[in-house]
Amino acid sequence: MRRQSLSAALRVALFPSCMAEGFYPRAVEDARWLLRAAGAEVTTPTAATCCGQPAYSTGHHADARAMMRQCLDAFDGADYVVLPSGSCASMLRCFAPGLMAGSDAAPAADALATRSYELAQFLDDVVGWHPPSDSLAGRRLVVHHGCHALRELRAAGAAENLLRAAGAELLSWPAQHECCGFGGAFAVKMPEVSAAMADRKLDTLPAAELLVSADPGCLLQLAGRAAATGRSLPVRHLASVLREAADGA
Amino acid sequence: MAHESRIDYRANANAILRDTPGVREAVTRATTHFDANREQAYGEIDEVALRDWAAGLRRHVLANLDRYLSQAEENLTAHGVEVHWADDADEALAVLETLVRRHEVRRVVKGKSMLSEEIGTNAALARQGVEVFETDLGEYIIQLAGEHPSHIIAPAIHRSVEDIAEQFEAQLGTARDADPDALAAAARERLREAFLSADMGITGANFVVADTGTVALVENEGNIRISTSIPRVHVAFVGIEKVVPRLADLGSLLPLISRAATGQRLGNYVSLISGPRRADEPDGPEAVHVVFVDNGRSALLGDLEQGEALACIRCGACLNTCPVFRQTGGHPYQWAYSGPIGAVLAPALLGLERAWMLPQASTLCGACEDVCPVRIPLPRMLVTWRQRAADAGLGFTGETMAIKAYRWVATHPGLFHRTMRMLGGPLGHALGGAPVLTEWTRFRVLPPADNAERDKK
């Protein structure tokens, strides 16, 4: 249900990201719920498909530009673009301007970069929405920050702020800041090394009830490798944990 | 060297993971330790200011390389150092061959030098019938084992103490359960004789100072100090990018390299060499030669997108922090320089056709750039190499087709959204054999979509 908002409501376009659409559709819904709870008017432009990162990171830049152009058009009317994926958010924020530099779409890419946010950063930094205090009290969680969220966006603090605001206990993890080995196409091109990297993360994991991440690709990688090696590892997207905290859903 | 076959990082890495799982364990343990030390050592100083300064200094040098190299040559020569220039590995080895003959060298001791590894010094000396001893302990271990270095600063990082005890028992007759001190003592015993009888000492250089004509070397074991002072002749192989403007620069650069490499405030020994023994001096070599080696560096310098790689000060911090390197160590890179910096330098110095796979060996996680003391933007440069590889038609089979297909689906929104929704559903699982997913699901189980999971509750 769309909230009847005054003209002051922020027009936010939600960009689900392909991984979340495929494997974490509930998290996409939860992200939409959170954005509305934070007072935004949310749309999900159909034309927004892929940010082009798989093509960009494998070096197929002409293909990446084609996909990026489509995003630029899709998000033309939004005040903000919010993504439940640190990796895709960094594609829009950090890499798109370089990718489109020198083309006629460069100004649009520059503008999109400044109004695109990873979900936790948007909630914590931009609109200042926090889940109710104590709504996650007594929960022992461990957080995995996707590398782009961690190092390109510096979004780790925002995700942790939101969880701590709800009273969750965040366990320390020796390999917390190491890559899970997903790396988009890397996981397919060098699956053995990628799996060994996931094992390193899983071998050092503390005893938490839930592994939380704002990156669908990392969740897929860690859950997938845990299942393949017989580990029981409940994982959940940050958006779903936050909605649960705020809504009891 | 020029026509060697493609470096197959993936096959090499898979072989290591499968056949010698101890390598993964040893490398992860050692690099994690170095990386933690580095972080602590950075924390003790104004890391941002020092790294910014060092990054700026190294770029300044690269932008004025000709000037500083001529100044260095002039000042080195004034001290009685003979300066040589080599365009490539063959020329560098030809210089060495001449020096070996001129100084009637039969035995060489070497300090650890990645450049001499790069150009294949040991094999060249062996062809001339010269006996060579690596004198860095790690380097000595792998020389005895017939291996190449697995890391820029820790050549035997892939080996456990137990491994080495076993090797030394067979080769040096130490006890089966010898501890690191006993192993080092056994090596020292052997090397002492080599130090005293060697005719030539070969080293690299951490830096060459232009304004004073000084070769600067930093180390922990003292073997470089001995290699450069006891033998009659000292030869330093130096990459042309290693020059720095002023002696004073070393005051900040050498501590930075140590902090970045091992977390030390400064290596145990710093050698500043300004020429052969003077008439009134009791010791030191009779002759000092500096061989400046290009070997592809000038061409790299002119590469606007990759030339910054020459700012590297060879601390190995990017290797220590790299989650890919940690799984396999340096051998799968099949080259002197491994890890992120190796993957950026290799296509430039070995050719993209041979080395295109190395820049693929990264998740672009950015940890390398985060720790680099001279702020080389390694992930961006890896992407640029991938772009050039794709443009040149190099890359994994099927990748270009897969990207084109994905682009086609992505530019048809209705189809795209239906496909994505299907992937996590039952049909997607049934299609576990779809082209992109097969490789993935060989090592992982595709989780069910999260709505399915929740609906069960």
Interface residues (C-beta under 8 A of the other chain):
Chain A: C18 E21 G22 F23 Y24 P25 R26 A27 E29 T46 A47 A48 T49 C50 G52 P54 A55 Y56 S57 T58 G59 H60 H61 D63 A66 M67 Q70 G98 C147 H148 L150 R151 E152 H177 E178 C179 G181 F182 G183 G184 A185 F186 A187 V188 K189 M190 P191 E192 V193 S194 A195 A196 M197 A198 R200 L219 L220 Q221 A223 G224 R225 A227 A228 V235 R236 H237 S240
Chain B: Y9 R10 A13 N14 L17 R18 R24 T28 P323 V324 R326 Q327 T328 Q360 A361 S362 T363 L364 C365 G366 A367 E369 D370 R380 V383 T384 W385 R386 Q387 R388 A389 A390 D391 G395 F396 E399 T400 I403 K404 Y406 R407 V409 A410 T411 P413 G414 F416 H417 M420 R421 M422 L423 G424 G428 V436 E439 W440 T441 R442 F443 R444 V445 L446 P447 A449 D450 N451 E453 R454
